[in-house]
Amino acid sequence: MTRFAGRRVLLAGGGSIGPGVGNGKAAAILYAREGAEVFVIDRNPDAAAETVSIIEAEGGRALAHTADLTRPEEAQGAVTRMLAGGGIDVLHYNLGTSVKGGVVETAPEDWTRVFDVNLNAAYHLSRAVLPAMEAEGKGALVYVSSLAGLRSGPYSYVAYEASKAALQRMAQSIARVYAEKGIRANVVLPGPIDTPHVTAIVAPDADPEELAAARARLVPMGRQGTPWEVAEVALFLASDAASFVTGVLLPVDGGMSL
Ligand SMILES: NC(=O)c1ccc[n+]([C@@H]2O[C@H](COP(=O)([O-])OP(=O)(O)OC[C@H]3O[C@@H](n4cnc5c(N)ncnc54)[C@H](O)[C@@H]3O)[C@@H](O)[C@H]2O)c1
């Protein structure tokens, strides 16, 4: 399939936090399989390089770029470098982090860190990308949020929930303002997905098998999703197949939001 032939995709957080395949890495690989040139941005140079080497080994086209996207000048620098080589057809925003706890348990520095990664970096990148897309009169933005941006889960991680809800609202605001300019913005809301991110960030102390079983029990389909299932939905939203779709919050959750 060549749904993205000739398209250039900025993949923010296209590495993986640990061994295996996360949501960002899967999306980068699928865009490349569909013919896109993928600009893989990650603050971890090895993680970005690994994704690029997988894509190149499959005969695809990708470029690694190291940046901490919570820094406005680094987000702008990444966009400027990508624009120097052509346009940007798709911004795929995958960054996300979390800290467990309610408002009382969450330290101010953790609150700020989670908002920097989940929301502020998305703002910096969107702000850098949108003028170029507007000049072209086209573009698609896809933000990876979470079901936690809509509703409570089994425990509170309020900084995550609040920052993802704000990300969703930002995306919908962009969608409304830029609809008449040919630019679409949509949001993917994964439920529990089996990725290295979960063992590394969400529950580093848990037994991996018990954790996986407990997460699967939350889902009506009785299993966790895969990063490929999240990526497929994101690609649909970024593609011309979704040309009349903007501002949607699309759960990819095995029925968990029902
Ligand atoms: N796995 C799940 O169950 C689940 C559920 C809901 C939502 N999500 C969302 O999926 C996304 C995570 O997907 P993943 O599996 O690819 O995660 P991941 O942690 O494996 O990959 C994210 C990449 O982003 C990079 N990164 C982090 N901060 C950065 C920064 N400031 N600048 C540049 N790069 C940075 C990391 O180095 C990492 O390589 C998050 O948005 C998360 O909220 C995951």
The ligand as an SDF file (V2000), in Angstrom:
LIG
                    3D

 44 48  0  0  0  0  0  0  0  0999 V2000
    0.9040    1.9160   26.3380 N   0  0  0  0  0  0  0  0  0  0  0  0
   -0.2800    2.2500   26.7650 C   0  0  0  0  0  0  0  0  0  0  0  0
   -0.9930    1.4800   27.4060 O   0  0  0  0  0  0  0  0  0  0  0  0
   -0.8190    3.6180   26.4570 C   0  0  0  0  0  0  0  0  0  0  0  0
   -2.1400    3.8840   26.7650 C   0  0  0  0  0  0  0  0  0  0  0  0
   -2.6560    5.1290   26.4850 C   0  0  0  0  0  0  0  0  0  0  0  0
   -1.8530    6.0770   25.8840 C   0  0  0  0  0  0  0  0  0  0  0  0
   -0.5630    5.7960   25.5970 N   0  0  0  0  0  0  0  0  0  0  0  0
    0.2420    6.8610   24.9900 C   0  0  0  0  0  0  0  0  0  0  0  0
    1.1160    6.3440   24.0050 O   0  0  0  0  0  0  0  0  0  0  0  0
    2.2740    7.1890   23.9650 C   0  0  0  0  0  0  0  0  0  0  0  0
    3.5130    6.3850   24.2790 C   0  0  0  0  0  0  0  0  0  0  0  0
    3.7450    5.5190   23.2690 O   0  0  0  0  0  0  0  0  0  0  0  0
    5.0820    4.6430   23.1550 P   0  0  0  0  0  0  0  0  0  0  0  0
    4.6740    3.2540   23.4390 O   0  0  0  0  0  0  0  0  0  0  0  0
    5.6860    4.9480   21.8400 O   0  0  0  0  0  0  0  0  0  0  0  0
    6.0290    5.2100   24.3380 O   0  0  0  0  0  0  0  0  0  0  0  0
    7.5990    5.2020   24.5060 P   0  0  0  0  0  0  0  0  0  0  0  0
    7.8410    5.8080   25.8390 O   0  0  0  0  0  0  0  0  0  0  0  0
    8.1580    3.8450   24.2220 O   0  0  0  0  0  0  0  0  0  0  0  0
    8.1450    6.1500   23.3340 O   0  0  0  0  0  0  0  0  0  0  0  0
    8.0970    7.5080   23.4250 C   0  0  0  0  0  0  0  0  0  0  0  0
    9.4040    8.0700   22.9370 C   0  0  0  0  0  0  0  0  0  0  0  0
    9.3420    9.4710   23.1850 O   0  0  0  0  0  0  0  0  0  0  0  0
   10.6210    9.9150   23.5880 C   0  0  0  0  0  0  0  0  0  0  0  0
   10.5060   11.1510   24.3580 N   0  0  0  0  0  0  0  0  0  0  0  0
   10.0070   11.2880   25.6130 C   0  0  0  0  0  0  0  0  0  0  0  0
   10.0990   12.5570   25.9970 N   0  0  0  0  0  0  0  0  0  0  0  0
   10.6380   13.2370   24.9620 C   0  0  0  0  0  0  0  0  0  0  0  0
   10.9720   14.6060   24.7520 C   0  0  0  0  0  0  0  0  0  0  0  0
   10.7950   15.5150   25.7120 N   0  0  0  0  0  0  0  0  0  0  0  0
   11.4850   14.9810   23.5580 N   0  0  0  0  0  0  0  0  0  0  0  0
   11.7010   14.0620   22.5860 C   0  0  0  0  0  0  0  0  0  0  0  0
   11.4290   12.7430   22.7430 N   0  0  0  0  0  0  0  0  0  0  0  0
   10.8880   12.3400   23.9170 C   0  0  0  0  0  0  0  0  0  0  0  0
   11.1890    8.7790   24.3950 C   0  0  0  0  0  0  0  0  0  0  0  0
   12.6130    8.8300   24.4310 O   0  0  0  0  0  0  0  0  0  0  0  0
   10.6400    7.5370   23.6890 C   0  0  0  0  0  0  0  0  0  0  0  0
   11.5640    6.9780   22.7760 O   0  0  0  0  0  0  0  0  0  0  0  0
    2.0980    8.2420   25.0310 C   0  0  0  0  0  0  0  0  0  0  0  0
    1.5390    9.4150   24.4900 O   0  0  0  0  0  0  0  0  0  0  0  0
    1.1400    7.5520   25.9800 C   0  0  0  0  0  0  0  0  0  0  0  0
    0.4640    8.4630   26.7920 O   0  0  0  0  0  0  0  0  0  0  0  0
   -0.0250    4.5860   25.8760 C   0  0  0  0  0  0  0  0  0  0  0  0
  1  2  1  0
  2  3  2  0
  2  4  1  0
  4  5  1  0
  4 44  2  0
  5  6  2  0
  6  7  1  0
  7  8  2  0
  8  9  1  0
  8 44  1  0
  9 10  1  0
  9 42  1  0
 10 11  1  0
 11 12  1  0
 11 40  1  0
 12 13  1  0
 13 14  1  0
 14 15  2  0
 14 16  1  0
 14 17  1  0
 17 18  1  0
 18 19  2  0
 18 20  1  0
 18 21  1  0
 21 22  1  0
 22 23  1  0
 23 24  1  0
 23 38  1  0
 24 25  1  0
 25 26  1  0
 25 36  1  0
 26 27  1  0
 26 35  1  0
 27 28  2  0
 28 29  1  0
 29 30  1  0
 29 35  2  0
 30 31  1  0
 30 32  2  0
 32 33  1  0
 33 34  2  0
 34 35  1  0
 36 37  1  0
 36 38  1  0
 38 39  1  0
 40 41  1  0
 40 42  1  0
 42 43  1  0
M  CHG  2   8   1  16  -1
M  END
$$$$
